[in-house]
Amino acid sequence: MANTQGPEGNYDPAGSTQMFRAFVDDPQSRQQQQAASARGPRVGLIVGVIAVVVVVAVVAWLALA
């Protein structure tokens, strides 16, 4: 077992701090998070545009009926 120390200098027998940092600093997971956050606004924008088109179509249909 590796003797690692936590951020406060406390002994960490399991090395969990080191494993956590490796997980947080993983470049692949960071890229996946950025891709997911970049997709989010686009999906909302598309849904918003479709909702506006539907509302305009309903209003036009009611006005012309």
Residue frames as qw, qx, qy, qz and C-alpha x, y, z in Angstrom:
[[0.000, 0.887, 0.461, 0.000, 0.00, 0.00, 0.00],
 [0.382, 0.456, -0.029, 0.803, 1.17, 3.49, -0.78],
 [0.298, -0.597, -0.462, 0.584, 1.36, 5.96, 2.06],
 [0.185, 0.543, 0.324, 0.753, -0.31, 9.06, 0.70],
 [0.135, -0.358, -0.462, 0.800, -1.19, 12.26, 2.40],
 [0.164, 0.782, 0.596, 0.079, -4.38, 14.25, 1.97],
 [0.254, 0.753, 0.110, 0.598, -4.54, 17.97, 1.22],
 [0.414, -0.855, 0.108, -0.293, -4.28, 18.88, 4.93],
 [0.179, 0.582, -0.751, 0.254, -1.30, 16.58, 5.44],
 [0.744, -0.232, 0.464, -0.421, -3.41, 13.87, 7.12],
 [0.171, -0.243, 0.935, 0.196, -2.47, 10.27, 6.52],
 [0.743, 0.256, -0.060, -0.616, -4.73, 8.65, 3.92],
 [0.492, -0.277, 0.824, 0.042, -4.25, 4.86, 4.22],
 [0.684, 0.423, 0.593, -0.037, -6.57, 4.00, 1.34],
 [0.296, -0.128, 0.466, 0.824, -5.16, 6.60, -1.03],
 [0.261, 0.683, 0.682, -0.011, -8.71, 7.76, -1.74],
 [0.034, 0.852, 0.005, -0.522, -7.67, 11.40, -2.17],
 [0.160, -0.422, 0.668, 0.592, -5.23, 10.41, -4.87],
 [0.245, 0.303, 0.882, 0.265, -7.85, 8.25, -6.61],
 [0.168, 0.813, 0.479, -0.285, -10.40, 11.07, -6.39],
 [0.012, -0.755, 0.258, 0.602, -7.99, 13.54, -7.94],
 [0.205, -0.151, 0.823, 0.508, -7.20, 11.10, -10.74],
 [0.226, 0.552, 0.800, 0.058, -10.94, 10.72, -11.39],
 [0.093, 0.874, 0.259, -0.401, -11.63, 14.47, -11.32],
 [0.043, -0.722, 0.414, 0.553, -8.63, 15.32, -13.48],
 [0.586, 0.142, 0.753, 0.265, -9.40, 12.58, -16.03],
 [0.080, 0.329, -0.333, -0.880, -9.30, 14.35, -19.43],
 [0.129, -0.212, -0.859, -0.447, -11.76, 11.90, -21.03],
 [0.134, -0.631, -0.729, 0.229, -14.47, 12.57, -18.44],
 [0.064, -0.565, -0.083, 0.819, -13.83, 16.30, -18.77],
 [0.087, 0.110, -0.607, -0.782, -14.39, 16.09, -22.54],
 [0.164, -0.422, -0.871, -0.192, -17.63, 14.16, -22.00],
 [0.127, -0.656, -0.515, 0.537, -18.86, 16.78, -19.54],
 [0.006, 0.440, -0.198, -0.876, -18.05, 19.59, -21.98],
 [0.122, -0.090, -0.780, -0.608, -19.82, 17.77, -24.81],
 [0.165, -0.551, -0.814, 0.081, -22.90, 17.20, -22.66],
 [0.083, -0.662, -0.306, 0.679, -23.02, 20.83, -21.55],
 [0.028, 0.283, -0.436, -0.854, -22.59, 22.00, -25.15],
 [0.121, -0.271, -0.868, -0.398, -25.49, 19.78, -26.26],
 [0.074, -0.522, -0.712, 0.463, -27.85, 21.04, -23.57],
 [0.135, 0.544, 0.091, -0.823, -28.46, 24.60, -24.88],
 [0.182, 0.162, -0.675, -0.697, -28.89, 23.38, -28.46],
 [0.141, -0.342, -0.926, -0.075, -31.63, 20.95, -27.47],
 [0.016, -0.607, -0.526, 0.596, -33.41, 23.67, -25.51],
 [0.116, 0.436, -0.249, -0.857, -33.14, 26.05, -28.46],
 [0.180, -0.038, -0.834, -0.520, -34.59, 23.48, -30.88],
 [0.123, -0.492, -0.845, 0.171, -37.48, 22.68, -28.53],
 [0.004, 0.583, 0.266, -0.768, -38.14, 26.42, -28.09],
 [0.155, 0.277, -0.486, -0.815, -38.21, 27.06, -31.83],
 [0.189, -0.233, -0.905, -0.300, -40.60, 24.15, -32.39],
 [0.086, -0.565, -0.693, 0.439, -42.88, 25.44, -29.61],
 [0.085, 0.511, -0.010, -0.856, -42.94, 28.93, -31.16],
 [0.185, 0.089, -0.710, -0.674, -43.77, 27.52, -34.60],
 [0.166, -0.394, -0.904, -0.023, -46.64, 25.47, -33.13],
 [0.034, -0.601, -0.480, 0.638, -48.04, 28.47, -31.23],
 [0.131, 0.402, -0.278, -0.862, -47.85, 30.69, -34.33],
 [0.188, -0.080, -0.848, -0.490, -49.55, 28.01, -36.42],
 [0.124, -0.512, -0.821, 0.218, -52.37, 27.63, -33.87],
 [0.021, 0.591, 0.230, -0.773, -52.88, 31.39, -33.64],
 [0.159, 0.263, -0.524, -0.794, -52.94, 31.71, -37.44],
 [0.165, -0.239, -0.920, -0.262, -55.38, 28.81, -37.72],
 [0.077, -0.597, -0.675, 0.426, -57.70, 30.36, -35.12],
 [0.051, 0.529, -0.022, -0.847, -57.49, 33.79, -36.79],
 [0.218, 0.201, -0.640, -0.709, -58.32, 32.42, -40.22],
 [0.053, -0.259, -0.964, -0.025, -61.05, 30.03, -39.11]]
